[in-house]
Amino acid sequence: MKRRLNPPHPVLIVDDEEHILTTCQLNLQIAGITEVITLSDSREVLPLLAGGEPVAVMVLDLSMPHVSGMELLQKIVRDYTHISVIVVTANDEVDTVVQCMKLGAFDYLAKPVSSGRLVATVRKALEMRTLSGELSSLKHHLLNDSLEYPQAFAPIVTRNRKMRAMFQYAEVVAGSRQPILITGETGVGKELVAQAIHDVSGCKGNFVALNAAGLDDAMFSDALFGHKKGAFTGAESNREGLIARASGGTLFLDEIGDLNQSSQLKLLRLLQEREYYPVGSDMIRKSDAHIVLATNRDLQQRVAEGKFRNDLYYRICGHQIQIPPLRERREDLPLLLTHFVGIMSERLGITPPTFPKELVDLLASYHFPGNVRELQGMVNDAVACTKSRVLSQEPFRRAIALDKSLLVSQPAAVKGAGSRERVEAVWGHFPTLQEAEEFLIDTALEVANGNQGIAATMLGLKRQTLNMRLKVRRESSD
């Protein structure tokens, strides 16, 4: 697939003093802002921009010969509204600074300019520039209901409107260098979405994934950052971490909600400073990997419980993608069935069996706690067990019945606080067994669209048993 080729958005520094240009360029490049252009002659600025150079941020000295910075500022604000201009002025030029801000300058820097202030201001301007571009692109995608790279999302089988909107948003933010957080229940396909983001991001490096579930701080640090020879017993040679392997590409960190506090702090430093230390080393390393994170946890709740750092949460939730569970996209069931039946049949070397509409109705009545991954497991088992041209429904019925028996065996499901209030809210009083039975049967039949076989499966009954109870009800009502 042809990836998105994001054009560079360089920073242009304009100053008539060569040593200032060299120092500023070096400071920005050390901080990871590598696309930097310098000009010492102010007369060259407008021809450069007119030639189509895609400048995002300009650091502009006001006191220059030939063409003054103030004159340039007025023309750039008027003709190149997409460029954020940071003016550089002397400490005593307060009136000039006020005038520049009124004209439309993004910010100002007072001489002598510290490297920290320069980097922070330029980063802020670049982030605002990126956000503005994303909003414009998202507006275009949503208004036109379009996807620029639909092939990147082809592995995710769906026709759900929420999923398509999610694809559109993912495509817009994929080119951002900010972290992207993907949330959703287990089995919804978070890694597939992360892979799609990588494919359209323009990143030339590899897609590297790490599941953080169950990793203590030592294991997490070693896997992510690597180690130096002799860092611990058994470290017989230097080993690069996954963050190094993802250089120029995408690092996907799954299940970050399970990280302990020490690992969270290291991750925060990596995200903020784009730097890290391999285990046992005092040599700092820089990273240019795009970081995509995922979790099935409620991070806001984890923050409230003191189990997830508040500063880390706000650092990663700028771009957040929520994948809906399968029970909210039931129109995808026929597509997913066909897709997974085809995959499993190809593995077994058999002709893909067909499936009856009743199977789709049966699955539509199920809540799928394991989502798409659970459905795939069901399909694999059913295809392997099927001996005819039609897919057997029995493996699906067994899996659904097993899940229901597990739910019923949990005391909290029937003995939770407020159970009586919830039951009485349905009938207005505590129901008799007969009332409860009639209510459950009627509800199951409604959900199953009148299909008694599916309703019986939902109720944990044999179809003959349900038929008999319905017959008794009819006879008693006559």
ABEGO torsion letter per residue (X at the ends): XBBBBBBBBBBBBBBABAAAAAAAAAAAAAAGBABBBBBABAAAAAAAAAAGBBBABBBBBABBBGBBAAAAAAAAAAABAABBBBBBBBAABAAAAAAAAAAGBABBBBOBBBAAAAAAAAAAAAAAAAAAAAAAAAAAAAAAGBBABAAAAAABBBABAAAAAAAAAAAAAAABABBBBBBEBBGAGAAAAAAAAAAAAGBABBBBBBBABGBBAAAAAAAAAEBBBGABBGBABBBBBAAAAABGBBBBBBGAAABBAAAAAAAAAAAAAGBBBBBGBABBBBBABBBBBBBABBAAAAAAAGABBAAAAAAAAABBBBBBBAAABAAAAAAAAAAAAAAAAAAAGBBBBBBBAAAAAAAAABAGAAEAAAAAAAAAAAAAABABABBBAAAAAAAAAAAAAAAAABAAAAABBGAAAAAAAAAGBBBBAAAAAAAAAAAAAAAAGGBAAAAAAAAGBBAAAAAAAAAAAAAAAX
